[in-house]
């Protein structure tokens, strides 16, 4: 299995972006502008989940690149950056009996390697 085989769906955060965007319409234009990159990132966030027969699970998130700081204390949008030239992903995975691990800014090759390792784990 590779990143290209995954089926990405709209992430839950994208639905929250629509609510945020509606609320922002009632605020001053400067506030709307300062939140634009944040809402754009949220609206484009996509999510895929892979459950392996051995009990391991991987959650992969991707979205548009955003590095600007919002003016409302959200900081950098770091949950998932993607670029049409070199997409990157956030992947979290869990293995039964171990703590979950979250890795940011993973290339497709890195995600593919993680998925391959998870698939090879014994049941």
C-alpha positions in Angstrom: 0.0 0.0 0.0 1.2 3.5 -0.9 0.0 7.1 -0.4 -1.4 6.8 -4.0 -3.6 4.0 -2.9 -5.2 5.9 0.0 -8.7 7.3 -0.2 -8.7 10.8 1.3 -11.9 12.3 2.7 -12.7 15.8 4.0 -11.3 16.0 7.5 -13.4 17.0 10.4 -11.4 20.2 10.7 -12.7 21.3 7.3 -16.3 21.3 8.6 -15.2 23.5 11.5 -13.6 25.9 9.0 -17.0 26.5 7.4 -18.4 27.4 10.8 -15.4 29.7 11.5 -15.8 31.3 8.1 -19.5 32.1 8.7 -18.6 33.7 12.1 -15.8 35.7 10.5 -18.3 37.3 8.1 -19.7 39.3 11.0 -16.2 40.6 12.0 -14.1 43.5 10.7 -12.3 43.0 7.3 -8.9 43.1 9.1 -10.0 40.2 11.3 -11.2 38.3 8.2 -7.9 38.9 6.4 -5.8 37.8 9.4 -7.7 34.5 9.5 -7.7 33.8 5.8 -4.7 31.5 5.6 -6.0 29.6 8.7 -9.5 29.0 7.2 -8.0 28.1 3.8 -5.7 25.5 5.4 -8.6 24.0 7.5 -11.0 23.9 4.5 -8.6 21.9 2.4 -7.6 19.4 5.0 -8.0 15.7 4.0 -7.8 12.6 6.0 -7.2 8.9 5.3 -7.2 6.0 7.8 -5.6 2.6 7.3 -6.4 -0.4 9.6 -4.0 -3.3 9.2 -4.9 -7.0 10.0 -2.2 -7.0 12.7 -4.1 -4.3 14.7 -1.9 -1.4 13.7 -3.7 1.8 12.6 -2.4 4.8 10.6 -4.1 8.2 10.2 -2.8 10.4 7.4 -3.6 14.1 7.0 -2.7 16.5 4.2 -3.7 20.0 3.2 -2.5 23.2 1.6 0.8 24.8 2.6 0.4 27.4 5.3 3.2 29.0 7.3 1.7 32.3 8.3 0.9 33.1 11.9 -2.7 34.0 12.6 -3.3 37.0 14.7 -5.5 35.1 17.1 -3.0 32.9 18.9 -3.3 29.9 16.7 0.4 30.1 15.7 1.6 28.4 12.6 -0.7 26.0 10.8 1.5 22.9 11.3 -0.8 20.0 11.3 -0.3 19.2 7.6 1.6 21.0 4.8 1.3 20.0 1.2 2.6 21.4 -2.0 1.8 20.2 -5.5 5.5 19.9 -6.2 6.5 18.0 -3.0 3.5 17.0 -0.9 4.0 16.3 2.8 1.8 14.6 5.3 1.2 14.3 9.0 0.9 10.6 9.9 0.0 9.2 13.3 0.1 5.6 13.9 -0.6 3.2 16.7 0.6 -0.3 17.3 -1.2 -2.5 19.9 0.5 -2.3 23.3 2.6 0.8 22.4 2.1 4.6 22.5 0.9 6.3 19.4 3.4 8.3 17.3 2.8 11.5 15.3 5.2 12.6 12.6 4.9 15.9 10.7 6.1 16.9 7.3 6.6 13.4 5.9 7.2 13.0 2.2 5.2 10.4 0.2 8.2 8.1 0.3 8.5 8.4 4.1 4.8 7.7 4.5 5.1 4.7 2.2 7.9 3.4 4.3 5.9 3.7 7.5 2.9 2.0 5.9 5.1 -0.8 4.7 6.7 -1.2 8.2 3.2 -1.3 9.8 2.0 -3.9 7.4 5.0 -6.1 8.1 4.4 -6.2 11.9 3.3 -9.5 13.3 -0.3 -9.9 14.5 
